[in-house]
Amino acid sequence: MVFVKDEGSEFDAPIDFVWKYIYGDQAHDAAHKSTRNPKFGKVSDVTFLYGSERYLRGTWAADQLRISTFPPVAVVTEWIAGVLEGSKFVYLYTAAGQKTRIDVYGEFTSKTVPPSEIEAAAREFLDTEFRDDAPAVREAFLKHTKADKA
């Protein structure tokens, strides 16, 4: 296992909007070019299963995540099948005026990625997720703001 921390990323939208956009429905999933064929299953009021095919480390492979949301503070994720199976991490959200800070902390592991490459695989995953989400959140918030002014 490798401990990874990724601190200081920001979305250009207030925290309440970020939560509604990312965790309010499945619309934001289309922004992710590294996943396809998403499937959602409700486990409880705060937990759902998310399965997809994910492009990571140069190949497409099936994966499944158990995701628990605790708005507006945190999301806890356990990778239960796929390349990073056994990994556990938490996203912490902090309001910063018209922005939202995101910090991620977790233990990453893999049955298929060599130990010396696990941190790189985890960072590739986190970077890809943020790179897809950040412009989508910004665009959605701009549309929302323009609609409110109209």
N, CA, C and O atoms as a GROMACS GRO file, in nm:
protein
  600
    1MET      N    1   0.084  -0.119   0.000
    1MET     CA    2   0.000   0.000   0.000
    1MET      C    3   0.087   0.124   0.000
    1MET      O    4   0.196   0.128   0.058
    2VAL      N    5   0.035   0.224  -0.068
    2VAL     CA    6   0.106   0.351  -0.076
    2VAL      C    7   0.011   0.462  -0.031
    2VAL      O    8  -0.101   0.473  -0.082
    3PHE      N    9   0.056   0.544   0.064
    3PHE     CA   10  -0.024   0.658   0.107
    3PHE      C   11  -0.004   0.770   0.006
    3PHE      O   12   0.109   0.806  -0.027
    4VAL      N   13  -0.115   0.827  -0.042
    4VAL     CA   14  -0.111   0.937  -0.138
    4VAL      C   15  -0.193   1.052  -0.082
    4VAL      O   16  -0.305   1.032  -0.035
    5LYS      N   17  -0.137   1.173  -0.088
    5LYS     CA   18  -0.215   1.291  -0.056
    5LYS      C   19  -0.204   1.386  -0.174
    5LYS      O   20  -0.097   1.405  -0.233
    6ASP      N   21  -0.317   1.445  -0.206
    6ASP     CA   22  -0.326   1.540  -0.317
    6ASP      C   23  -0.404   1.659  -0.264
    6ASP      O   24  -0.527   1.654  -0.253
    7GLU      N   25  -0.334   1.765  -0.232
    7GLU     CA   26  -0.395   1.878  -0.163
    7GLU      C   27  -0.398   2.003  -0.251
    7GLU      O   28  -0.308   2.026  -0.332
    8GLY      N   29  -0.504   2.083  -0.232
    8GLY     CA   30  -0.506   2.216  -0.287
    8GLY      C   31  -0.574   2.237  -0.420
    8GLY      O   32  -0.573   2.349  -0.471
    9SER      N   33  -0.632   2.135  -0.479
    9SER     CA   34  -0.707   2.157  -0.603
    9SER      C   35  -0.831   2.238  -0.572
    9SER      O   36  -0.882   2.233  -0.460
   10GLU      N   37  -0.880   2.313  -0.671
   10GLU     CA   38  -1.000   2.395  -0.650
   10GLU      C   39  -1.093   2.387  -0.769
   10GLU      O   40  -1.051   2.384  -0.885
   11PHE      N   41  -1.221   2.384  -0.737
   11PHE     CA   42  -1.326   2.400  -0.838
   11PHE      C   43  -1.368   2.546  -0.835
   11PHE      O   44  -1.374   2.609  -0.729
   12ASP      N   45  -1.398   2.600  -0.954
   12ASP     CA   46  -1.443   2.739  -0.965
   12ASP      C   47  -1.594   2.748  -0.948
   12ASP      O   48  -1.666   2.787  -1.039
   13ALA      N   49  -1.640   2.710  -0.830
   13ALA     CA   50  -1.781   2.716  -0.794
   13ALA      C   51  -1.792   2.699  -0.644
   13ALA      O   52  -1.708   2.633  -0.582
   14PRO      N   53  -1.896   2.757  -0.583
   14PRO     CA   54  -1.916   2.740  -0.439
   14PRO      C   55  -1.951   2.596  -0.404
   14PRO      O   56  -2.000   2.520  -0.488
   15ILE      N   57  -1.925   2.561  -0.281
   15ILE     CA   58  -1.937   2.423  -0.237
   15ILE      C   59  -2.078   2.366  -0.256
   15ILE      O   60  -2.091   2.249  -0.293
   16ASP      N   61  -2.183   2.444  -0.232
   16ASP     CA   62  -2.318   2.390  -0.249
   16ASP      C   63  -2.344   2.353  -0.395
   16ASP      O   64  -2.409   2.252  -0.422
   17PHE      N   65  -2.294   2.432  -0.489
   17PHE     CA   66  -2.312   2.400  -0.630
   17PHE      C   67  -2.231   2.277  -0.668
   17PHE      O   68  -2.280   2.190  -0.741
   18VAL      N   69  -2.109   2.267  -0.619
   18VAL     CA   70  -2.025   2.150  -0.649
   18VAL      C   71  -2.094   2.022  -0.607
   18VAL      O   72  -2.097   1.924  -0.682
   19TRP      N   73  -2.151   2.021  -0.487
   19TRP     CA   74  -2.218   1.901  -0.438
   19TRP      C   75  -2.340   1.867  -0.524
   19TRP      O   76  -2.361   1.751  -0.558
   20LYS      N   77  -2.418   1.966  -0.558
   20LYS     CA   78  -2.537   1.940  -0.641
   20LYS      C   79  -2.497   1.888  -0.778
   20LYS      O   80  -2.562   1.798  -0.830
   21TYR      N   81  -2.392   1.944  -0.836
   21TYR     CA   82  -2.351   1.904  -0.969
   21TYR      C   83  -2.290   1.763  -0.971
   21TYR      O   84  -2.330   1.678  -1.050
   22ILE      N   85  -2.194   1.740  -0.884
   22ILE     CA   86  -2.122   1.613  -0.889
   22ILE      C   87  -2.201   1.498  -0.829
   22ILE      O   88  -2.202   1.387  -0.883
   23TYR      N   89  -2.268   1.523  -0.716
   23TYR     CA   90  -2.334   1.413  -0.647
   23TYR      C   91  -2.486   1.419  -0.651
   23TYR      O   92  -2.553   1.334  -0.593
   24GLY      N   93  -2.541   1.518  -0.719
   24GLY     CA   94  -2.686   1.533  -0.723
   24GLY      C   95  -2.754   1.442  -0.823
   24GLY      O   96  -2.869   1.402  -0.802
   25ASP      N   97  -2.685   1.410  -0.930
   25ASP     CA   98  -2.741   1.319  -1.030
   25ASP      C   99  -2.627   1.264  -1.114
   25ASP      O  100  -2.510   1.287  -1.084
   26GLN      N  101  -2.661   1.190  -1.219
   26GLN     CA  102  -2.561   1.124  -1.300
   26GLN      C  103  -2.516   1.208  -1.419
   26GLN      O  104  -2.436   1.161  -1.499
   27ALA      N  105  -2.565   1.330  -1.433
   27ALA     CA  106  -2.535   1.413  -1.551
   27ALA      C  107  -2.386   1.442  -1.566
   27ALA      O  108  -2.335   1.448  -1.677
   28HIS      N  109  -2.318   1.459  -1.456
   28HIS     CA  110  -2.176   1.496  -1.467
   28HIS      C  111  -2.089   1.381  -1.516
   28HIS      O  112  -1.976   1.405  -1.558
   29ASP      N  113  -2.138   1.258  -1.512
   29ASP     CA  114  -2.058   1.143  -1.553
   29ASP      C  115  -2.012   1.153  -1.698
   29ASP      O  116  -1.907   1.099  -1.732
   30ALA      N  117  -2.089   1.220  -1.782
   30ALA     CA  118  -2.052   1.235  -1.924
   30ALA      C  119  -1.922   1.313  -1.943
   30ALA      O  120  -1.858   1.301  -2.047
   31ALA      N  121  -1.883   1.393  -1.844
   31ALA     CA  122  -1.760   1.471  -1.855
   31ALA      C  123  -1.636   1.383  -1.848
   31ALA      O  124  -1.527   1.424  -1.889
   32HIS      N  125  -1.651   1.263  -1.797
   32HIS     CA  126  -1.536   1.174  -1.778
   32HIS      C  127  -1.510   1.088  -1.902
   32HIS      O  128  -1.584   0.994  -1.930
   33LYS      N  129  -1.405   1.123  -1.974
   33LYS     CA  130  -1.369   1.049  -2.096
   33LYS      C  131  -1.293   0.921  -2.063
   33LYS      O  132  -1.272   0.837  -2.151
   34SER      N  133  -1.252   0.906  -1.938
   34SER     CA  134  -1.177   0.787  -1.898
   34SER      C  135  -1.267   0.677  -1.844
   34SER      O  136  -1.219   0.572  -1.801
   35THR      N  137  -1.399   0.700  -1.845
   35THR     CA  138  -1.492   0.595  -1.806
   35THR      C  139  -1.600   0.581  -1.913
   35THR      O  140  -1.632   0.676  -1.984
   36ARG      N  141  -1.653   0.460  -1.922
   36ARG     CA  142  -1.764   0.435  -2.014
   36ARG      C  143  -1.852   0.326  -1.955
   36ARG      O  144  -1.810   0.250  -1.868
   37ASN      N  145  -1.974   0.321  -2.004
   37ASN     CA  146  -2.074   0.223  -1.958
   37ASN      C  147  -2.095   0.226  -1.806
   37ASN      O  148  -2.086   0.123  -1.740
   38PRO      N  149  -2.124   0.345  -1.751
   38PRO     CA  150  -2.142   0.354  -1.606
   38PRO      C  151  -2.271   0.285  -1.559
   38PRO      O  152  -2.372   0.284  -1.629
   39LYS      N  153  -2.262   0.229  -1.441
   39LYS     CA  154  -2.378   0.166  -1.376
   39LYS      C  155  -2.376   0.210  -1.230
   39LYS      O  156  -2.273   0.208  -1.163
   40PHE      N  157  -2.494   0.250  -1.183
   40PHE     CA  158  -2.508   0.297  -1.045
   40PHE      C  159  -2.603   0.204  -0.971
   40PHE      O  160  -2.701   0.157  -1.027
   41GLY      N  161  -2.573   0.178  -0.845
   41GLY     CA  162  -2.662   0.101  -0.761
   41GLY      C  163  -2.665   0.160  -0.621
   41GLY      O  164  -2.561   0.180  -0.560
   42LYS      N  165  -2.784   0.186  -0.572
   42LYS     CA  166  -2.799   0.245  -0.438
   42LYS      C  167  -2.780   0.137  -0.332
   42LYS      O  168  -2.839   0.029  -0.341
   43VAL      N  169  -2.697   0.166  -0.233
   43VAL     CA  170  -2.675   0.077  -0.120
   43VAL      C  171  -2.751   0.130   0.001
   43VAL      O  172  -2.815   0.054   0.074
   44SER      N  173  -2.743   0.262   0.022
   44SER     CA  174  -2.814   0.327   0.133
   44SER      C  175  -2.835   0.473   0.094
   44SER      O  176  -2.805   0.513  -0.018
   45ASP      N  177  -2.886   0.551   0.188
   45ASP     CA  178  -2.908   0.692   0.160
   45ASP      C  179  -2.777   0.767   0.133
   45ASP      O  180  -2.778   0.872   0.068
   46VAL      N  181  -2.666   0.716   0.182
   46VAL     CA  182  -2.538   0.785   0.162
   46VAL      C  183  -2.439   0.708   0.076
   46VAL      O  184  -2.336   0.762   0.037
   47THR      N  185  -2.468   0.583   0.046
   47THR     CA  186  -2.371   0.498  -0.024
   47THR      C  187  -2.429   0.442  -0.152
   47THR      O  188  -2.544   0.399  -0.157
   48PHE      N  189  -2.346   0.443  -0.257
   48PHE     CA  190  -2.385   0.380  -0.383
   48PHE      C  191  -2.266   0.306  -0.442
   48PHE      O  192  -2.151   0.333  -0.408
   49LEU      N  193  -2.297   0.212  -0.530
   49LEU     CA  194  -2.194   0.142  -0.605
   49LEU      C  195  -2.185   0.205  -0.743
   49LEU      O  196  -2.287   0.234  -0.805
   50TYR      N  197  -2.065   0.225  -0.789
   50TYR     CA  198  -2.042   0.280  -0.922
   50TYR      C  199  -1.952   0.184  -0.998
   50TYR      O  200  -1.838   0.162  -0.960
   51GLY      N  201  -2.005   0.128  -1.104
   51GLY     CA  202  -1.927   0.039  -1.188
   51GLY      C  203  -1.911   0.100  -1.325
   51GLY      O  204  -2.000   0.170  -1.373
   52SER      N  205  -1.799   0.074  -1.388
   52SER     CA  206  -1.775   0.126  -1.522
   52SER      C  207  -1.658   0.048  -1.583
   52SER      O  208  -1.598  -0.038  -1.520
   53GLU      N  209  -1.631   0.083  -1.707
   53GLU     CA  210  -1.504   0.046  -1.766
   53GLU      C  211  -1.420   0.173  -1.757
   53GLU      O  212  -1.467   0.282  -1.791
   54ARG      N  213  -1.296   0.159  -1.711
   54ARG     CA  214  -1.211   0.277  -1.687
   54ARG      C  215  -1.081   0.262  -1.766
   54ARG      O  216  -1.021   0.155  -1.771
   55TYR      N  217  -1.041   0.372  -1.826
   55TYR     CA  218  -0.913   0.376  -1.896
   55TYR      C  219  -0.808   0.422  -1.798
   55TYR      O  220  -0.807   0.538  -1.756
   56LEU      N  221  -0.720   0.332  -1.761
   56LEU     CA  222  -0.616   0.362  -1.663
   56LEU      C  223  -0.495   0.278  -1.696
   56LEU      O  224  -0.507   0.159  -1.726
   57ARG      N  225  -0.381   0.339  -1.692
   57ARG     CA  226  -0.254   0.271  -1.720
   57ARG      C  227  -0.250   0.215  -1.862
   57ARG      O  228  -0.188   0.112  -1.888
   58GLY      N  229  -0.319   0.284  -1.955
   58GLY     CA  230  -0.311   0.249  -2.096
   58GLY      C  231  -0.407   0.144  -2.147
   58GLY      O  232  -0.400   0.104  -2.263
   59THR      N  233  -0.500   0.098  -2.059
   59THR     CA  234  -0.597  -0.002  -2.104
   59THR      C  235  -0.734   0.024  -2.042
   59THR      O  236  -0.745   0.089  -1.938
   60TRP      N  237  -0.837  -0.028  -2.107
   60TRP     CA  238  -0.973  -0.025  -2.052
   60TRP      C  239  -0.993  -0.151  -1.969
   60TRP      O  240  -0.957  -0.261  -2.012
   61ALA      N  241  -1.050  -0.137  -1.851
   61ALA     CA  242  -1.079  -0.252  -1.765
   61ALA      C  243  -1.201  -0.219  -1.678
   61ALA      O  244  -1.225  -0.104  -1.643
   62ALA      N  245  -1.276  -0.322  -1.644
   62ALA     CA  246  -1.392  -0.306  -1.557
   62ALA      C  247  -1.345  -0.270  -1.416
   62ALA      O  248  -1.241  -0.316  -1.370
   63ASP      N  249  -1.425  -0.188  -1.350
   63ASP     CA  250  -1.397  -0.157  -1.210
   63ASP      C  251  -1.528  -0.134  -1.136
   63ASP      O  252  -1.634  -0.118  -1.197
   64GLN      N  253  -1.519  -0.132  -1.005
   64GLN     CA  254  -1.635  -0.100  -0.922
   64GLN      C  255  -1.586  -0.029  -0.798
   64GLN      O  256  -1.488  -0.069  -0.735
   65LEU      N  257  -1.657   0.080  -0.764
   65LEU     CA  258  -1.626   0.160  -0.647
   65LEU      C  259  -1.747   0.165  -0.555
   65LEU      O  260  -1.861   0.173  -0.602
   66ARG      N  261  -1.722   0.162  -0.425
   66ARG     CA  262  -1.827   0.188  -0.327
   66ARG      C  263  -1.800   0.330  -0.276
   66ARG      O  264  -1.694   0.358  -0.221
   67ILE      N  265  -1.899   0.417  -0.296
   67ILE     CA  266  -1.880   0.559  -0.267
   67ILE      C  267  -1.984   0.603  -0.164
   67ILE      O  268  -2.105   0.583  -0.183
   68SER      N  269  -1.936   0.663  -0.057
   68SER     CA  270  -2.025   0.717   0.047
   68SER      C  271  -2.006   0.868   0.053
   68SER      O  272  -1.894   0.917   0.063
   69THR      N  273  -2.117   0.941   0.046
   69THR     CA  274  -2.112   1.086   0.044
   69THR      C  275  -2.163   1.144   0.175
   69THR      O  276  -2.263   1.099   0.230
   70PHE      N  277  -2.092   1.244   0.225
   70PHE     CA  278  -2.125   1.311   0.350
   70PHE      C  279  -2.120   1.462   0.326
   70PHE      O  280  -2.028   1.530   0.371
   71PRO      N  281  -2.224   1.514   0.255
   71PRO     CA  282  -2.222   1.655   0.218
   71PRO      C  283  -2.228   1.745   0.342
   71PRO      O  284  -2.292   1.711   0.441
   72PRO      N  285  -2.165   1.856   0.335
   72PRO     CA  286  -2.078   1.906   0.228
   72PRO      C  287  -1.930   1.881   0.256
   72PRO      O  288  -1.844   1.949   0.200
   73VAL      N  289  -1.900   1.783   0.341
   73VAL     CA  290  -1.764   1.768   0.392
   73VAL      C  291  -1.678   1.668   0.316
   73VAL      O  292  -1.564   1.699   0.280
   74ALA      N  293  -1.730   1.547   0.291
   74ALA     CA  294  -1.640   1.442   0.242
   74ALA      C  295  -1.710   1.336   0.158
   74ALA      O  296  -1.831   1.318   0.164
   75VAL      N  297  -1.628   1.268   0.082
   75VAL     CA  298  -1.668   1.149   0.008
   75VAL      C  299  -1.564   1.043   0.040
   75VAL      O  300  -1.444   1.066   0.027
   76VAL      N  301  -1.611   0.926   0.081
   76VAL     CA  302  -1.522   0.815   0.111
   76VAL      C  303  -1.542   0.710   0.003
   76VAL      O  304  -1.654   0.670  -0.026
   77THR      N  305  -1.431   0.666  -0.057
   77THR     CA  306  -1.438   0.573  -0.168
   77THR      C  307  -1.353   0.450  -0.140
   77THR      O  308  -1.240   0.460  -0.092
   78GLU      N  309  -1.410   0.334  -0.171
   78GLU     CA  310  -1.336   0.208  -0.165
   78GLU      C  311  -1.343   0.146  -0.303
   78GLU      O  312  -1.452   0.126  -0.358
   79TRP      N  313  -1.229   0.115  -0.360
   79TRP     CA  314  -1.220   0.052  -0.491
   79TRP      C  315  -1.235  -0.098  -0.468
   79TRP      O  316  -1.143  -0.162  -0.419
   80ILE      N  317  -1.352  -0.154  -0.503
   80ILE     CA  318  -1.379  -0.294  -0.467
   80ILE      C  319  -1.353  -0.393  -0.581
   80ILE      O  320  -1.354  -0.514  -0.557
   81ALA      N  321  -1.330  -0.345  -0.703
   81ALA     CA  322  -1.290  -0.432  -0.814
   81ALA      C  323  -1.221  -0.349  -0.919
   81ALA      O  324  -1.261  -0.236  -0.945
   82GLY      N  325  -1.118  -0.403  -0.979
   82GLY     CA  326  -1.049  -0.332  -1.085
   82GLY      C  327  -0.901  -0.310  -1.055
   82GLY      O  328  -0.846  -0.370  -0.963
   83VAL      N  329  -0.840  -0.224  -1.133
   83VAL     CA  330  -0.695  -0.203  -1.128
   83VAL      C  331  -0.646  -0.166  -0.989
   83VAL      O  332  -0.543  -0.217  -0.945
   84LEU      N  333  -0.716  -0.079  -0.920
   84LEU     CA  334  -0.673  -0.035  -0.787
   84LEU      C  335  -0.758  -0.096  -0.675
   84LEU      O  336  -0.780  -0.034  -0.571
   85GLU      N  337  -0.804  -0.217  -0.698
   85GLU     CA  338  -0.886  -0.288  -0.598
   85GLU      C  339  -0.816  -0.290  -0.462
   85GLU      O  340  -0.696  -0.318  -0.452
   86GLY      N  341  -0.895  -0.259  -0.358
   86GLY     CA  342  -0.842  -0.255  -0.222
   86GLY      C  343  -0.802  -0.115  -0.177
   86GLY      O  344  -0.776  -0.093  -0.059
   87SER      N  345  -0.796  -0.022  -0.270
   87SER     CA  346  -0.761   0.116  -0.236
   87SER      C  347  -0.877   0.183  -0.163
   87SER      O  348  -0.994   0.157  -0.192
   88LYS      N  349  -0.843   0.270  -0.070
   88LYS     CA  350  -0.942   0.345   0.007
   88LYS      C  351  -0.894   0.489   0.019
   88LYS      O  352  -0.778   0.514   0.054
   89PHE      N  353  -0.984   0.583  -0.009
   89PHE     CA  354  -0.943   0.722  -0.005
   89PHE      C  355  -1.062   0.811   0.026
   89PHE      O  356  -1.178   0.773   0.008
   90VAL      N  357  -1.030   0.932   0.071
   90VAL     CA  358  -1.132   1.029   0.108
   90VAL      C  359  -1.105   1.161   0.037
   90VAL      O  360  -0.991   1.208   0.031
   91TYR      N  361  -1.212   1.219  -0.017
   91TYR     CA  362  -1.207   1.354  -0.072
   91TYR      C  363  -1.265   1.446   0.035
   91TYR      O  364  -1.375   1.423   0.084
   92LEU      N  365  -1.191   1.550   0.072
   92LEU     CA  366  -1.240   1.650   0.167
   92LEU      C  367  -1.266   1.779   0.092
   92LEU      O  368  -1.181   1.826   0.016
   93TYR      N  369  -1.384   1.836   0.113
   93TYR     CA  370  -1.425   1.958   0.045
   93TYR      C  371  -1.430   2.073   0.146
   93TYR      O  372  -1.484   2.058   0.255
   94THR      N  373  -1.372   2.186   0.108
   94THR     CA  374  -1.370   2.303   0.194
   94THR      C  375  -1.421   2.423   0.117
   94THR      O  376  -1.372   2.454   0.008
   95ALA      N  377  -1.520   2.491   0.173
   95ALA     CA  378  -1.571   2.614   0.110
   95ALA      C  379  -1.463   2.720   0.113
   95ALA      O  380  -1.396   2.742   0.214
   96ALA      N  381  -1.448   2.787  -0.002
   96ALA     CA  382  -1.350   2.895  -0.014
   96ALA      C  383  -1.414   3.009  -0.093
   96ALA      O  384  -1.368   3.044  -0.202
   97GLY      N  385  -1.522   3.065  -0.038
   97GLY     CA  386  -1.595   3.171  -0.107
   97GLY      C  387  -1.664   3.116  -0.231
   97GLY      O  388  -1.747   3.026  -0.222
   98GLN      N  389  -1.628   3.171  -0.346
   98GLN     CA  390  -1.688   3.126  -0.473
   98GLN      C  391  -1.612   3.007  -0.532
   98GLN      O  392  -1.635   2.970  -0.647
   99LYS      N  393  -1.524   2.948  -0.455
   99LYS     CA  394  -1.448   2.830  -0.497
   99LYS      C  395  -1.466   2.720  -0.393
   99LYS      O  396  -1.513   2.743  -0.282
  100THR      N  397  -1.428   2.599  -0.433
  100THR     CA  398  -1.430   2.485  -0.342
  100THR      C  399  -1.296   2.414  -0.351
  100THR      O  400  -1.253   2.373  -0.459
  101ARG      N  401  -1.231   2.400  -0.237
  101ARG     CA  402  -1.102   2.330  -0.230
  101ARG      C  403  -1.129   2.181  -0.214
  101ARG      O  404  -1.221   2.139  -0.144
  102ILE      N  405  -1.045   2.100  -0.281
  102ILE     CA  406  -1.056   1.954  -0.271
  102ILE      C  407  -0.920   1.899  -0.231
  102ILE      O  408  -0.819   1.925  -0.297
  103ASP      N  409  -0.918   1.824  -0.123
  103ASP     CA  410  -0.798   1.752  -0.079
  103ASP      C  411  -0.832   1.604  -0.076
  103ASP      O  412  -0.941   1.566  -0.034
  104VAL      N  413  -0.738   1.522  -0.120
  104VAL     CA  414  -0.760   1.378  -0.124
  104VAL      C  415  -0.650   1.309  -0.045
  104VAL      O  416  -0.532   1.342  -0.059
  105TYR      N  417  -0.690   1.213   0.040
  105TYR     CA  418  -0.596   1.134   0.119
  105TYR      C  419  -0.637   0.988   0.109
  105TYR      O  420  -0.755   0.956   0.121
  106GLY      N  421  -0.540   0.900   0.087
  106GLY     CA  422  -0.579   0.761   0.081
  106GLY      C  423  -0.463   0.663   0.076
  106GLY      O  424  -0.347   0.699   0.057
  107GLU      N  425  -0.501   0.540   0.095
  107GLU     CA  426  -0.409   0.426   0.082
  107GLU      C  427  -0.445   0.356  -0.048
  107GLU      O  428  -0.558   0.309  -0.064
  108PHE      N  429  -0.349   0.348  -0.138
  108PHE     CA  430  -0.373   0.285  -0.268
  108PHE      C  431  -0.292   0.157  -0.279
  108PHE      O  432  -0.179   0.146  -0.231
  109THR      N  433  -0.356   0.059  -0.342
  109THR     CA  434  -0.294  -0.072  -0.361
  109THR      C  435  -0.343  -0.130  -0.493
  109THR      O  436  -0.434  -0.076  -0.556
  110SER      N  437  -0.283  -0.240  -0.534
  110SER     CA  438  -0.325  -0.306  -0.657
  110SER      C  439  -0.273  -0.449  -0.659
  110SER      O  440  -0.165  -0.479  -0.608
  111LYS      N  441  -0.352  -0.537  -0.720
  111LYS     CA  442  -0.309  -0.675  -0.741
  111LYS      C  443  -0.238  -0.690  -0.875
  111LYS      O  444  -0.172  -0.791  -0.900
  112THR      N  445  -0.252  -0.589  -0.962
  112THR     CA  446  -0.198  -0.600  -1.098
  112THR      C  447  -0.090  -0.498  -1.131
  112THR      O  448  -0.010  -0.522  -1.222
  113VAL      N  449  -0.086  -0.387  -1.062
  113VAL     CA  450   0.015  -0.284  -1.086
  113VAL      C  451   0.134  -0.312  -0.994
  113VAL      O  452   0.116  -0.335  -0.875
  114PRO      N  453   0.256  -0.311  -1.049
  114PRO     CA  454   0.373  -0.334  -0.963
  114PRO      C  455   0.378  -0.231  -0.851
  114PRO      O  456   0.342  -0.115  -0.871
  115PRO      N  457   0.423  -0.272  -0.732
  115PRO     CA  458   0.427  -0.180  -0.617
  115PRO      C  459   0.497  -0.048  -0.647
  115PRO      O  460   0.456   0.056  -0.596
  116SER      N  461   0.600  -0.050  -0.727
  116SER     CA  462   0.675   0.073  -0.757
  116SER      C  463   0.594   0.169  -0.845
  116SER      O  464   0.633   0.285  -0.861
  117GLU      N  465   0.482   0.123  -0.903
  117GLU     CA  466   0.401   0.206  -0.992
  117GLU      C  467   0.264   0.243  -0.935
  117GLU      O  468   0.187   0.313  -1.001
  118ILE      N  469   0.234   0.198  -0.813
  118ILE     CA  470   0.102   0.223  -0.755
  118ILE      C  471   0.078   0.374  -0.734
  118ILE      O  472  -0.030   0.423  -0.766
  119GLU      N  473   0.175   0.445  -0.682
  119GLU     CA  474   0.154   0.588  -0.660
  119GLU      C  475   0.128   0.659  -0.793
  119GLU      O  476   0.040   0.745  -0.800
  120ALA      N  477   0.201   0.624  -0.897
  120ALA     CA  478   0.180   0.687  -1.029
  120ALA      C  479   0.040   0.655  -1.082
  120ALA      O  480  -0.024   0.741  -1.141
  121ALA      N  481  -0.007   0.532  -1.061
  121ALA     CA  482  -0.141   0.494  -1.106
  121ALA      C  483  -0.247   0.572  -1.028
  121ALA      O  484  -0.344   0.620  -1.087
  122ALA      N  485  -0.229   0.586  -0.898
  122ALA     CA  486  -0.324   0.662  -0.816
  122ALA      C  487  -0.327   0.808  -0.860
  122ALA      O  488  -0.435   0.866  -0.872
  123ARG      N  489  -0.212   0.867  -0.882
  123ARG     CA  490  -0.207   1.007  -0.925
  123ARG      C  491  -0.265   1.025  -1.065
  123ARG      O  492  -0.330   1.126  -1.092
  124GLU      N  493  -0.244   0.928  -1.153
  124GLU     CA  494  -0.305   0.934  -1.286
  124GLU      C  495  -0.458   0.936  -1.273
  124GLU      O  496  -0.525   1.014  -1.339
  125PHE      N  497  -0.512   0.849  -1.187
  125PHE     CA  498  -0.656   0.846  -1.163
  125PHE      C  499  -0.705   0.980  -1.109
  125PHE      O  500  -0.799   1.038  -1.164
  126LEU      N  501  -0.642   1.030  -1.004
  126LEU     CA  502  -0.686   1.156  -0.942
  126LEU      C  503  -0.673   1.274  -1.039
  126LEU      O  504  -0.763   1.357  -1.048
  127ASP      N  505  -0.562   1.280  -1.111
  127ASP     CA  506  -0.542   1.390  -1.207
  127ASP      C  507  -0.646   1.386  -1.318
  127ASP      O  508  -0.699   1.490  -1.357
  128THR      N  509  -0.675   1.268  -1.369
  128THR     CA  510  -0.774   1.255  -1.476
  128THR      C  511  -0.913   1.295  -1.427
  128THR      O  512  -0.985   1.366  -1.498
  129GLU      N  513  -0.950   1.252  -1.309
  129GLU     CA  514  -1.081   1.288  -1.254
  129GLU      C  515  -1.094   1.440  -1.241
  129GLU      O  516  -1.195   1.498  -1.280
  130PHE      N  517  -0.991   1.505  -1.185
  130PHE     CA  518  -0.997   1.650  -1.167
  130PHE      C  519  -0.995   1.722  -1.301
  130PHE      O  520  -1.070   1.818  -1.322
  131ARG      N  521  -0.910   1.677  -1.392
  131ARG     CA  522  -0.900   1.741  -1.523
  131ARG      C  523  -1.032   1.735  -1.599
  131ARG      O  524  -1.064   1.826  -1.675
  132ASP      N  525  -1.110   1.629  -1.578
  132ASP     CA  526  -1.242   1.619  -1.640
  132ASP      C  527  -1.346   1.701  -1.565
  132ASP      O  528  -1.428   1.769  -1.627
  133ASP      N  529  -1.344   1.695  -1.432
  133ASP     CA  530  -1.447   1.763  -1.352
  133ASP      C  531  -1.432   1.914  -1.349
  133ASP      O  532  -1.532   1.984  -1.358
  134ALA      N  533  -1.311   1.966  -1.337
  134ALA     CA  534  -1.292   2.110  -1.317
  134ALA      C  535  -1.356   2.195  -1.427
  134ALA      O  536  -1.430   2.287  -1.394
  135PRO      N  537  -1.331   2.169  -1.556
  135PRO     CA  538  -1.396   2.253  -1.657
  135PRO      C  539  -1.547   2.230  -1.664
  135PRO      O  540  -1.622   2.323  -1.694
  136ALA      N  541  -1.591   2.107  -1.638
  136ALA     CA  542  -1.736   2.079  -1.640
  136ALA      C  543  -1.807   2.153  -1.528
  136ALA      O  544  -1.915   2.208  -1.550
  137VAL      N  545  -1.749   2.156  -1.408
  137VAL     CA  546  -1.807   2.230  -1.296
  137VAL      C  547  -1.810   2.379  -1.328
  137VAL      O  548  -1.912   2.445  -1.308
  138ARG      N  549  -1.698   2.432  -1.379
  138ARG     CA  550  -1.690   2.574  -1.412
  138ARG      C  551  -1.797   2.611  -1.516
  138ARG      O  552  -1.866   2.712  -1.499
  139GLU      N  553  -1.810   2.532  -1.622
  139GLU     CA  554  -1.909   2.560  -1.727
  139GLU      C  555  -2.051   2.552  -1.674
  139GLU      O  556  -2.133   2.638  -1.704
  140ALA      N  557  -2.080   2.450  -1.596
  140ALA     CA  558  -2.215   2.435  -1.540
  140ALA      C  559  -2.248   2.551  -1.446
  140ALA      O  560  -2.360   2.601  -1.446
  141PHE      N  561  -2.150   2.594  -1.366
  141PHE     CA  562  -2.175   2.706  -1.275
  141PHE      C  563  -2.196   2.836  -1.352
  141PHE      O  564  -2.283   2.915  -1.314
  142LEU      N  565  -2.121   2.859  -1.458
  142LEU     CA  566  -2.141   2.979  -1.540
  142LEU      C  567  -2.280   2.980  -1.602
  142LEU      O  568  -2.347   3.083  -1.603
  143LYS      N  569  -2.325   2.865  -1.652
  143LYS     CA  570  -2.460   2.856  -1.708
  143LYS      C  571  -2.564   2.883  -1.600
  143LYS      O  572  -2.662   2.954  -1.624
  144HIS      N  573  -2.544   2.827  -1.484
  144HIS     CA  574  -2.634   2.846  -1.370
  144HIS      C  575  -2.640   2.994  -1.331
  144HIS      O  576  -2.748   3.049  -1.306
  145THR      N  577  -2.525   3.058  -1.326
  145THR     CA  578  -2.518   3.200  -1.289
  145THR      C  579  -2.587   3.287  -1.393
  145THR      O  580  -2.658   3.380  -1.357
  146LYS      N  581  -2.566   3.258  -1.522
  146LYS     CA  582  -2.632   3.333  -1.628
  146LYS      C  583  -2.783   3.313  -1.624
  146LYS      O  584  -2.859   3.407  -1.648
  147ALA      N  585  -2.827   3.192  -1.594
  147ALA     CA  586  -2.971   3.164  -1.586
  147ALA      C  587  -3.035   3.240  -1.470
  147ALA      O  588  -3.149   3.287  -1.481
  148ASP      N  589  -2.962   3.252  -1.360
  148ASP     CA  590  -3.014   3.328  -1.245
  148ASP      C  591  -3.028   3.476  -1.275
  148ASP      O  592  -3.116   3.543  -1.222
  149LYS      N  593  -2.940   3.529  -1.361
  149LYS     CA  594  -2.944   3.671  -1.395
  149LYS      C  595  -3.050   3.701  -1.500
  149LYS      O  596  -3.093   3.816  -1.513
  150ALA      N  597  -3.091   3.599  -1.574
  150ALA     CA  598  -3.190   3.622  -1.681
  150ALA      C  599  -3.330   3.638  -1.629
  150ALA      O  600  -3.424   3.657  -1.706
   0.00000   0.00000   0.00000
